[in-house]
Every structure is written in structure tokens, then in C-alpha cells.
Amino acid sequence: MVNMKPVASRNLQAVGYDRKTRKLYARFHGCDKTYVYQNVPPLFWKALQLADSKGSFFQEWIVGNFKYEVVDEVAPPAL
């Protein structure tokens, strides 16, 4: 399972990425589910990490551009 890392964002709580499967994992504040976005190129993961506003980047470049599924089982964010 991918390790989730907390991020400083009003919207996103934690994110993670699996290069082998190209899956981007996202957990949002106030939600106990994890969203798994499919076929996300590594460039988007790198750009998300470097973005000044993680939430804005996520909304503009990930949401609506990649298919996703909602799952319950993902490692909790590292503290």
C-alpha cells in the first residue's frame, strides 16, 4: 500500500503516489475515504508536490482529467 503524506492545504489532507501503477491517492479533510486517480503521469505528481497551492493544482489538473475510484483501505497519513 502507498504511504500517504500530509500536505498543507485547506482541501487536501494527504496525498501519495505509486510510480509503478501510476496511481495518485488523495484524502480530503472531513472525508474518511481515499480517492485513487488512475494513470496519472509522474510529471503531475511532481508538479503537485511543487505547487504553492496543492488544492488549486489538484482541482485544476487532476479532478475531471483522470478517472478515479473511492476506497477505504489506504495507510493513514504519516505524522
Residue frames as a rotation matrix with the C-alpha (Angstrom) as fourth column:
MET 1
0.580 0.815 0.000 0.00
0.815 -0.580 0.000 0.00
0.000 0.000 -1.000 0.00
VAL 2
-0.026 -0.568 0.823 1.20
0.510 -0.715 -0.478 3.53
0.860 0.408 0.308 -0.76
ASN 3
-0.373 -0.160 -0.914 2.31
0.896 -0.318 -0.310 5.84
-0.241 -0.935 0.262 2.04
MET 4
0.522 0.610 0.596 0.23
0.670 -0.726 0.156 8.99
0.528 0.318 -0.788 2.31
LYS 5
-0.615 -0.737 -0.280 1.96
0.777 -0.505 -0.376 12.25
0.135 -0.449 0.883 3.20
PRO 6
0.314 0.733 -0.604 0.13
0.780 -0.561 -0.276 15.15
-0.541 -0.384 -0.748 4.87
VAL 7
-0.443 -0.401 0.802 0.00
0.790 -0.598 0.137 18.38
0.424 0.694 0.582 2.87
ALA 8
-0.665 0.199 -0.720 -0.63
0.326 -0.790 -0.520 21.99
-0.672 -0.580 0.460 3.84
SER 9
-0.858 0.480 0.180 -3.98
0.059 -0.257 0.965 22.62
0.509 0.839 0.192 2.18
ARG 10
-0.588 0.741 0.324 -7.47
-0.746 -0.343 -0.571 23.70
-0.312 -0.577 0.755 3.16
ASN 11
0.384 0.788 -0.481 -8.91
-0.919 0.375 -0.118 20.98
0.088 0.488 0.869 0.93
LEU 12
0.392 -0.339 -0.855 -6.40
-0.163 0.890 -0.427 18.13
0.905 0.306 0.294 0.73
GLN 13
0.876 -0.113 0.469 -5.37
-0.459 0.104 0.882 16.29
-0.149 -0.988 0.039 3.87
ALA 14
-0.022 -0.884 0.467 -2.82
-0.350 0.444 0.825 13.86
-0.937 -0.145 -0.319 2.42
VAL 15
0.720 0.171 -0.673 -1.55
-0.694 0.152 -0.704 12.55
-0.018 0.974 0.228 -0.91
GLY 16
0.004 -0.745 0.667 0.50
-0.263 0.643 0.719 9.62
-0.965 -0.178 -0.194 -2.15
TYR 17
0.498 0.092 -0.862 1.71
-0.863 -0.038 -0.503 8.22
-0.079 0.995 0.061 -5.45
ASP 18
0.317 -0.382 0.868 2.66
0.052 0.921 0.386 4.81
-0.947 -0.077 0.312 -6.78
ARG 19
-0.149 -0.477 -0.866 5.01
-0.811 -0.442 0.383 5.20
-0.565 0.760 -0.321 -9.76
LYS 20
-0.906 -0.254 0.338 4.69
-0.076 0.884 0.461 1.57
-0.416 0.392 -0.821 -10.76
THR 21
-0.353 0.868 0.350 0.90
0.868 0.443 -0.224 1.70
-0.350 0.225 -0.909 -11.15
ARG 22
-0.866 -0.044 0.498 0.70
0.267 -0.883 0.386 5.47
0.423 0.467 0.777 -11.86
LYS 23
0.219 0.950 -0.224 -1.98
0.728 -0.007 0.686 5.88
0.650 -0.313 -0.693 -9.20
LEU 24
-0.714 -0.315 0.625 -2.38
-0.099 -0.838 -0.536 9.13
0.693 -0.445 0.568 -7.28
TYR 25
-0.147 0.620 -0.771 -4.00
0.882 0.435 0.181 8.78
0.447 -0.654 -0.611 -3.86
ALA 26
-0.695 -0.022 0.719 -5.80
-0.139 -0.977 -0.164 11.70
0.706 -0.214 0.675 -2.22
ARG 27
-0.204 0.635 -0.745 -7.59
0.958 0.284 -0.020 12.11
0.199 -0.718 -0.667 1.08
PHE 28
-0.272 0.231 0.934 -9.63
0.139 -0.951 0.275 15.23
0.952 0.205 0.227 1.74
HIS 29
-0.976 -0.026 0.216 -10.35
-0.199 -0.305 -0.932 16.99
0.090 -0.952 0.292 5.03
GLY 30
-0.359 0.894 0.269 -13.62
-0.803 -0.149 -0.578 15.81
-0.476 -0.423 0.771 6.57
CYS 31
0.567 0.509 -0.648 -13.74
-0.776 0.592 -0.215 12.62
0.274 0.625 0.731 4.48
ASP 32
0.195 -0.493 0.848 -12.73
-0.638 0.593 0.491 9.16
-0.745 -0.637 -0.199 5.66
LYS 33
0.821 0.084 0.565 -12.39
0.343 0.718 -0.605 7.77
-0.457 0.691 0.561 2.12
THR 34
-0.251 -0.916 -0.314 -9.39
-0.074 -0.306 0.949 7.82
-0.965 0.261 0.009 -0.19
TYR 35
0.837 0.460 -0.296 -9.70
-0.281 -0.103 -0.954 8.75
-0.469 0.882 0.043 -3.84
VAL 36
-0.120 -0.867 0.485 -7.42
0.227 0.451 0.863 6.84
-0.967 0.213 0.142 -6.19
TYR 37
0.599 0.255 -0.759 -6.83
-0.570 -0.531 -0.627 8.54
-0.563 0.808 -0.173 -9.55
GLN 38
0.556 -0.268 0.787 -5.77
0.436 0.900 -0.001 6.23
-0.708 0.344 0.618 -12.40
ASN 39
0.320 -0.490 0.811 -2.97
0.947 0.131 -0.294 6.64
0.038 0.862 0.505 -14.97
VAL 40
0.982 -0.049 -0.184 -1.57
-0.013 -0.980 0.196 9.87
-0.190 -0.190 -0.963 -13.56
PRO 41
0.544 -0.834 0.096 1.82
0.360 0.129 -0.924 10.61
0.758 0.537 0.370 -15.17
PRO 42
0.128 -0.595 -0.794 4.76
0.992 0.076 0.103 11.15
-0.001 -0.800 0.600 -12.79
LEU 43
-0.696 -0.390 0.603 5.06
0.478 -0.878 -0.016 14.74
0.535 0.277 0.798 -14.05
PHE 44
0.168 0.846 0.506 1.69
-0.101 -0.496 0.863 15.58
0.981 -0.196 0.002 -12.44
TRP 45
0.709 0.015 -0.705 2.81
0.643 0.394 0.656 14.05
0.288 -0.919 0.270 -9.12
LYS 46
-0.340 -0.922 -0.185 6.00
0.939 -0.323 -0.116 16.11
0.047 -0.213 0.976 -9.18
ALA 47
-0.580 0.186 0.793 4.08
0.162 -0.928 0.336 19.28
0.798 0.323 0.508 -10.10
LEU 48
0.570 0.819 -0.067 1.60
0.172 -0.039 0.984 18.68
0.804 -0.573 -0.163 -7.27
GLN 49
0.404 -0.492 -0.771 4.44
0.915 0.233 0.330 18.39
0.017 -0.839 0.544 -4.78
LEU 50
-0.639 -0.767 0.052 5.96
0.769 -0.638 0.042 21.67
0.001 0.067 0.998 -6.01
ALA 51
-0.071 0.709 0.702 2.70
0.533 -0.568 0.627 23.64
0.843 0.419 -0.337 -6.29
ASP 52
-0.880 -0.178 0.440 2.26
-0.196 -0.708 -0.678 26.64
0.432 -0.683 0.589 -4.00
SER 53
-0.218 0.882 0.417 -1.42
-0.924 -0.049 -0.379 25.75
-0.314 -0.468 0.826 -3.66
LYS 54
-0.955 -0.189 0.229 -1.83
-0.144 0.969 0.200 21.97
-0.259 0.159 -0.953 -3.61
GLY 55
-0.258 0.948 0.184 -5.63
0.374 0.274 -0.886 22.21
-0.891 -0.159 -0.425 -3.53
SER 56
0.377 0.372 -0.848 -5.82
-0.539 -0.657 -0.527 24.57
-0.753 0.656 -0.048 -6.51
PHE 57
-0.543 -0.636 -0.548 -3.41
-0.829 0.305 0.468 22.46
-0.131 0.709 -0.693 -8.53
PHE 58
-0.866 0.227 0.445 -5.38
0.136 0.965 -0.226 19.33
-0.480 -0.135 -0.867 -7.70
GLN 59
0.103 0.990 -0.100 -8.69
0.202 -0.119 -0.972 20.88
-0.974 0.080 -0.212 -8.73
GLU 60
0.347 0.017 -0.938 -7.32
-0.735 -0.616 -0.283 22.32
-0.582 0.788 -0.201 -11.96
TRP 61
-0.227 -0.649 -0.726 -5.15
-0.964 0.255 0.073 19.45
0.138 0.717 -0.683 -13.19
ILE 62
-0.980 -0.167 0.112 -6.34
-0.187 0.960 -0.208 16.21
-0.073 -0.225 -0.972 -11.55
VAL 63
-0.370 0.918 0.146 -10.08
0.175 0.223 -0.959 16.41
-0.912 -0.329 -0.244 -10.87
GLY 64
0.579 0.726 -0.370 -12.02
-0.293 -0.238 -0.926 15.88
-0.761 0.645 0.075 -14.09
ASN 65
0.267 -0.568 -0.779 -8.94
-0.962 -0.102 -0.255 14.82
0.065 0.817 -0.573 -16.04
PHE 66
-0.756 -0.541 -0.369 -8.34
-0.489 0.841 -0.232 11.37
0.436 0.005 -0.900 -14.56
LYS 67
0.310 0.836 -0.453 -10.73
-0.231 0.529 0.817 8.55
0.922 -0.148 0.357 -13.70
TYR 68
-0.635 -0.502 0.588 -10.88
-0.677 -0.007 -0.736 7.65
0.373 -0.865 -0.335 -10.04
GLU 69
0.107 0.648 -0.754 -12.26
0.274 0.710 0.649 5.15
0.956 -0.276 -0.102 -7.57
VAL 70
0.147 0.024 0.989 -13.05
-0.845 -0.516 0.138 5.60
0.513 -0.856 -0.056 -3.90
VAL 71
0.028 -0.232 -0.972 -11.51
0.223 0.950 -0.220 3.14
0.974 -0.210 0.079 -1.45
ASP 72
0.913 0.308 0.266 -11.46
-0.211 -0.201 0.957 2.60
0.348 -0.930 -0.119 2.31
GLU 73
0.814 -0.580 -0.019 -8.12
0.423 0.570 0.705 0.83
-0.398 -0.582 0.709 2.74
VAL 74
0.463 -0.774 0.432 -5.08
0.219 -0.372 -0.902 3.06
0.859 0.512 -0.002 2.47
ALA 75
-0.195 -0.616 -0.764 -2.32
0.933 0.124 -0.338 3.55
0.302 -0.778 0.551 5.00
PRO 76
0.769 0.497 -0.402 -3.04
0.614 -0.749 0.248 6.53
-0.178 -0.437 -0.881 7.27
PRO 77
0.723 -0.512 0.463 -1.04
-0.091 -0.735 -0.672 9.73
0.685 0.444 -0.578 6.71
ALA 78
0.008 -0.814 -0.581 2.43
0.855 0.307 -0.418 9.64
0.519 -0.493 0.698 8.23
LEU 79
0.939 0.333 -0.092 2.81
0.324 -0.756 0.568 12.05
0.119 -0.563 -0.818 11.12
